[in-house]
């Protein structure tokens, strides 16, 4: 276990080296985040105004308007679908650029977007599947507050694990949603230890960086309560910008790591930017 965690930490450091040398890759998570906020606003404002949103969160046994509940779930499905469409599209572009880099090329933003556009049929199919699963989990959760939350949490974790390699599978193999899930699960079975360790490495770095970024926010709050509005505003703004930067870098690092792990598991080739020894040792006995 300690060896796996050490491998994960080193893989994260090597992914950071790749990202630092190709900073333009951060544009993909940046635009994705902005687009997701626009999608959220475009769905949330009309849904809240309609009064149907509350029907999705009725207490167990409470009287509900079934028609309103159905409309609410339809709206939720539409939101999930568009949101997944945006996220997977930009992640596909990022993963495509990472794979080009791994194979010795010099990727451009145009290369990433062109690949994502060519994968639109698979991305649409996956967004539909993921949105369906998301709504089903929400329905299960609404049946019983306590039991539903436990069941959906377990199912959600399992779903996240089995779909861990969905994006590179879509980009490289162009599989439909059902076949892609099976393929992703097969790749995960071979790399589960390293996938966990890599996620741990990125998560730890993200957590530590977030703690540093929060410091200006805390200072800003104290400054505001002390009547120093300008200083407080500047400190909070710096902290928020720091947190956003951490989020963007974390998303890019995860995509790079997923692409690297997928290439080795699927093709047996170690990306030249990574330490071959780590990959070889990590997969011994699998």
Secondary structure, DSSP 8 states (H G I E B T S, - for coil): -HHHHHHHHHHHHHHHHHHHT-GGGHHHHHHHHHHHHHHHHHHHHHHHHHT-GGGGG--TT----HHHHHHHHHHHHHHHHHHHHHHHHHHHHHHHHHHHHHTT----HHHHHHHHHHTHHHHHHHHHHHHHHHHHHHHHHHH-HHHHHHHHHHHHHHHHHHTTTHHHHHHHH---HHHHHHHHHHHHHHHHHHHHHHHHHHHHHHHHHHHHHHHHHHHHHHHHHTT-HHHHHHHHHHHHHHHHHHHHHHHHHHHHHHHHHHHHHHH----TTS-HHHHHHHTTT-
